[in-house]
Amino acid sequence: MLAIEFDQLSALGLTPALANRAAGLAAAEGATLEMLRVTVVHRSTLGVHDGRVERGARPLPRLARALAEEGTALAVGDWVLATRDAYGETWVEARVPPSSHIARRDGDGCIHPVVSNVDTALLLMGLDDDFNPRRLERYLALALSSDVTPVVVLTKADIVDREAGALEARIAELDGRLPPQTELLAVDGTQARTAQRLAAFLDAGQTLVVLGSSGAGKSTLTNTLLGVERQATNSVRGHDSRGRHTTTHRALIALPSGGCLIDTPGMRELKLTGDENLGEAGFADIEALALQCRFGDCGHGNEPGCAVRAALDSGALERSRWDSFIKLRAELAATNDTLEAQLRRKSQARVANKALNKRLGEKYRGS
């Protein structure tokens, strides 16, 4: 049995599709369960919200183990099913399969969840020295491959406004790099009118996540959208515009408009997981072009009948988009090669350990 306060939870982004998914999961669990949304994730505890109040909770060990075996974990934005014990403590028993999920690979090579069940990702990039089109392409690939709509937000427009033509030059650098229909906005995150420009993504029931590097202005923009100074902000270093981690953990925050916003710590290094699909990441037109080449193994160089080269020569395909596609494809290939090598080493280590244990066992049994 499942207790769902749909009117209350819809303000946190609950949809009929997710509610039906939760009902089916609850029937399989065979217990009376409550549906909640994860608002914050700590090392061993969670913050969850029932549409009225936020409270603490703990995931059951069996759930944590099951998710770990799948290579994932609970993330901010997840919908979960929970019960309360005799002492009033909340225990999370199941995770509702998310409608969208963003994960990233960290420097240790492991995949870590970022957020779940978000509709829009605001990809923030400062117009100061934080400006980095190659990093933005990774964010775009991450969002689009996760079924999340990206919106590129160039922050600190007040800085480039001081120099004539600076904003136009920055936007020209992105020309041809963004997937079709990707919205691009240049804003001053401190101005109240910025919230009006983003109003279309803040409707009731919508969830958006703010992603970007440290110092890109995520906490400043969050405060503007909230209308109050809730998130702490820090200045950036003058010589490279790098910021300190003002936000130290991801948190889901209800907005006055009825939507929800997830603020995140800055990502100074962003590695793709290896599962991204470049067709889904805004390069479907290039992959479709490649299928039109005369030869199936066309290298898109000097081969006759190359549809990609013809599109480049005619201007139908922007050279910058093609270069971005090649670089991301090479990065994904390298990531997958590294993962395969890691799995091979782990498998070899397990075999070697089993052989060593067997020899030791035989030795000591013989003695």
ZIZIBEL-V324405 format. One record per residue. N is the residue number from 1. RES is the residue in three letters. PHI is phi as a letter, one per 40 degrees, with the letter a starting at -180 (* if undefined). OMEGA is omega in whole degrees, 0 to 359 (none if undefined). D_FIRST is the distance of its C-alpha to the first C-alpha in whole Angstrom. Layout:
n/res/phi/omega/d_first
N/RES/PHI/OMEGA/D_FIRST
N/RES/PHI/OMEGA/D_FIRST
This chain:
n/res/phi/omega/d_first
1/MET/*/182/0
2/LEU/b/176/4
3/ALA/c/180/7
4/ILE/b/172/10
5/GLU/c/191/13
6/PHE/c/181/15
7/ASP/c/180/18
8/GLN/c/186/18
9/LEU/c/179/17
10/SER/c/177/19
11/ALA/c/177/22
12/LEU/c/176/21
13/GLY/h/179/22
14/LEU/c/178/18
15/THR/b/177/19
16/PRO/d/180/17
17/ALA/c/179/17
18/LEU/c/179/16
19/ALA/c/178/13
20/ASN/c/178/13
21/ARG/c/179/13
22/ALA/c/180/10
23/ALA/c/178/8
24/GLY/c/179/10
25/LEU/c/180/10
26/ALA/c/179/6
27/ALA/c/180/6
28/ALA/c/180/9
29/GLU/c/176/9
30/GLY/g/178/7
31/ALA/b/176/6
32/THR/c/187/5
33/LEU/b/179/6
34/GLU/b/179/9
35/MET/c/184/11
36/LEU/b/176/14
37/ARG/b/180/18
38/VAL/c/181/20
39/THR/b/179/24
40/VAL/a/179/26
41/VAL/b/174/26
42/HIS/b/184/28
43/ARG/d/183/30
44/SER/b/181/27
45/THR/b/180/25
46/LEU/b/163/23
47/GLY/b/180/23
48/VAL/b/184/20
49/HIS/b/180/19
50/ASP/b/182/17
51/GLY/g/177/19
52/ARG/b/182/21
53/VAL/b/176/22
54/GLU/c/178/22
55/ARG/a/180/22
56/GLY/c/178/22
57/ALA/a/176/20
58/ARG/b/175/21
59/PRO/c/174/19
60/LEU/c/180/19
61/PRO/d/181/22
62/ARG/c/178/20
63/LEU/c/179/19
64/ALA/c/179/22
65/ARG/c/181/24
66/ALA/c/179/22
67/LEU/c/179/23
68/ALA/c/178/27
69/GLU/c/176/27
70/GLU/c/180/26
71/GLY/g/181/29
72/THR/a/179/27
73/ALA/a/177/25
74/LEU/c/182/22
75/ALA/b/174/24
76/VAL/d/182/25
77/GLY/h/178/23
78/ASP/c/168/20
79/TRP/c/184/16
80/VAL/b/175/14
81/LEU/b/188/11
82/ALA/b/174/11
83/THR/b/174/11
84/ARG/b/179/14
85/ASP/c/183/16
86/ALA/c/181/19
87/TYR/c/178/21
88/GLY/g/179/19
89/GLU/c/181/19
90/THR/c/179/17
91/TRP/b/179/16
92/VAL/c/184/15
93/GLU/b/183/13
94/ALA/a/176/13
95/ARG/b/177/15
96/VAL/c/179/15
97/PRO/d/187/18
98/PRO/c/175/20
99/SER/c/174/22
100/SER/a/183/25
101/HIS/a/178/26
102/ILE/b/176/30
103/ALA/b/180/31
104/ARG/a/176/35
105/ARG/c/180/37
106/ASP/c/181/39
107/GLY/c/180/42
108/ASP/c/179/41
109/GLY/g/181/40
110/CYS/c/177/36
111/ILE/c/181/34
112/HIS/b/178/32
113/PRO/c/176/29
114/VAL/b/179/30
115/VAL/a/177/27
116/SER/b/173/24
117/ASN/f/175/23
118/VAL/b/180/27
119/ASP/c/187/28
120/THR/b/174/32
121/ALA/b/172/34
122/LEU/c/182/37
123/LEU/c/186/39
124/LEU/c/175/42
125/MET/a/182/45
126/GLY/c/177/48
127/LEU/c/174/52
128/ASP/c/181/53
129/ASP/c/174/54
130/ASP/c/185/50
131/PHE/c/185/51
132/ASN/a/182/50
133/PRO/d/180/49
134/ARG/c/178/49
135/ARG/c/178/46
136/LEU/c/179/44
137/GLU/c/177/44
138/ARG/c/177/42
139/TYR/d/179/40
140/LEU/c/179/40
141/ALA/c/180/39
142/LEU/c/182/36
143/ALA/c/185/35
144/LEU/c/178/35
145/SER/c/180/34
146/SER/b/180/31
147/ASP/g/179/30
148/VAL/b/180/31
149/THR/c/179/34
150/PRO/c/171/37
151/VAL/b/181/39
152/VAL/c/181/42
153/VAL/b/177/43
154/LEU/c/184/47
155/THR/c/178/47
156/LYS/g/178/50
157/ALA/c/179/52
158/ASP/c/180/54
159/ILE/c/183/56
160/VAL/c/178/57
161/ASP/c/182/58
162/ARG/c/182/61
163/GLU/b/183/62
164/ALA/d/176/63
165/GLY/g/184/61
166/ALA/c/180/59
167/LEU/c/180/56
168/GLU/c/180/57
169/ALA/c/179/58
170/ARG/c/180/55
171/ILE/c/178/53
172/ALA/c/178/56
173/GLU/c/181/55
174/LEU/c/182/51
175/ASP/c/180/53
176/GLY/g/180/52
177/ARG/c/184/49
178/LEU/c/175/46
179/PRO/c/178/44
180/PRO/d/178/45
181/GLN/g/176/43
182/THR/c/183/42
183/GLU/c/180/43
184/LEU/b/180/45
185/LEU/b/172/46
186/ALA/b/188/48
187/VAL/b/166/47
188/ASP/b/187/48
189/GLY/c/181/45
190/THR/c/185/47
191/GLN/c/181/47
192/ALA/c/181/45
193/ARG/c/177/46
194/THR/c/178/44
195/ALA/c/178/40
196/GLN/c/180/42
197/ARG/c/180/43
198/LEU/b/186/39
199/ALA/d/182/37
200/ALA/c/182/36
201/PHE/b/186/34
202/LEU/b/182/32
203/ASP/c/178/31
204/ALA/d/179/27
205/GLY/g/180/24
206/GLN/c/175/27
207/THR/b/176/27
208/LEU/b/178/30
209/VAL/b/179/32
210/VAL/b/181/35
211/LEU/b/178/37
212/GLY/i/181/41
213/SER/c/177/43
214/SER/c/180/44
215/GLY/g/181/46
216/ALA/c/178/45
217/GLY/h/182/44
218/LYS/c/181/40
219/SER/c/177/40
220/THR/c/179/42
221/LEU/c/178/41
222/THR/d/178/37
223/ASN/c/180/39
224/THR/c/180/41
225/LEU/c/178/38
226/LEU/c/184/36
227/GLY/g/178/39
228/VAL/a/178/40
229/GLU/c/180/41
230/ARG/c/182/38
231/GLN/c/177/38
232/ALA/c/178/42
233/THR/b/178/44
234/ASN/b/173/47
235/SER/c/178/50
236/VAL/b/178/51
237/ARG/c/186/54
238/GLY/c/188/57
239/HIS/c/180/58
240/ASP/a/178/55
241/SER/g/178/53
242/ARG/c/181/50
243/GLY/b/171/48
244/ARG/c/182/46
245/HIS/c/178/42
246/THR/c/175/42
247/THR/c/185/38
248/THR/c/177/37
249/HIS/a/179/33
250/ARG/c/180/31
251/ALA/a/176/29
252/LEU/c/185/27
253/ILE/b/176/29
254/ALA/c/181/28
255/LEU/c/179/31
256/PRO/d/182/32
257/SER/c/182/32
258/GLY/h/176/28
259/GLY/c/178/28
260/CYS/b/180/27
261/LEU/b/175/30
262/ILE/b/176/30
263/ASP/c/185/33
264/THR/b/173/34
265/PRO/c/179/37
266/GLY/c/177/40
267/MET/b/181/40
268/ARG/c/177/44
269/GLU/b/182/44
270/LEU/b/178/41
271/LYS/b/176/41
272/LEU/c/183/39
273/THR/c/185/37
274/GLY/h/180/39
275/ASP/c/183/36
276/GLU/c/177/37
277/ASN/b/184/38
278/LEU/c/175/41
279/GLY/c/178/41
280/GLU/c/184/37
281/ALA/c/174/39
282/GLY/g/180/42
283/PHE/b/181/44
284/ALA/c/180/43
285/ASP/c/179/47
286/ILE/c/178/48
287/GLU/c/177/47
288/ALA/c/177/47
289/LEU/c/182/51
290/ALA/c/179/51
291/LEU/c/181/50
292/GLN/c/179/53
293/CYS/c/183/56
294/ARG/c/182/58
295/PHE/b/182/57
296/GLY/c/180/54
297/ASP/b/183/55
298/CYS/d/178/56
299/GLY/c/178/57
300/HIS/f/177/58
301/GLY/b/182/61
302/ASN/b/181/64
303/GLU/c/177/63
304/PRO/c/177/64
305/GLY/g/180/61
306/CYS/c/182/59
307/ALA/c/181/57
308/VAL/c/180/56
309/ARG/c/178/59
310/ALA/c/179/60
311/ALA/c/177/57
312/LEU/c/181/59
313/ASP/c/182/62
314/SER/c/183/62
315/GLY/g/178/59
316/ALA/c/177/56
317/LEU/b/180/55
318/GLU/c/179/55
319/ARG/d/182/56
320/SER/c/178/54
321/ARG/c/179/51
322/TRP/c/178/52
323/ASP/c/179/53
324/SER/c/179/50
325/PHE/c/181/48
326/ILE/c/182/51
327/LYS/c/179/50
328/LEU/c/178/46
329/ARG/c/178/47
330/ALA/c/179/49
331/GLU/c/178/47
332/LEU/c/179/44
333/ALA/c/179/46
334/ALA/c/179/47
335/THR/c/181/44
336/ASN/c/176/42
337/ASP/c/179/46
338/THR/c/179/45
339/LEU/c/179/42
340/GLU/c/179/43
341/ALA/c/179/46
342/GLN/c/179/43
343/LEU/c/179/41
344/ARG/c/179/44
345/ARG/c/179/46
346/LYS/c/179/43
347/SER/c/179/43
348/GLN/c/179/46
349/ALA/c/179/46
350/ARG/c/179/43
351/VAL/c/180/46
352/ALA/c/180/49
353/ASN/c/178/47
354/LYS/c/180/46
355/ALA/c/179/50
356/LEU/c/180/51
357/ASN/c/179/48
358/LYS/c/180/50
359/ARG/c/179/53
360/LEU/c/179/53
361/GLY/c/180/51
362/GLU/c/181/54
363/LYS/c/185/57
364/TYR/c/174/56
365/ARG/c/180/55
366/GLY/c/181/59
367/SER/c/none/60
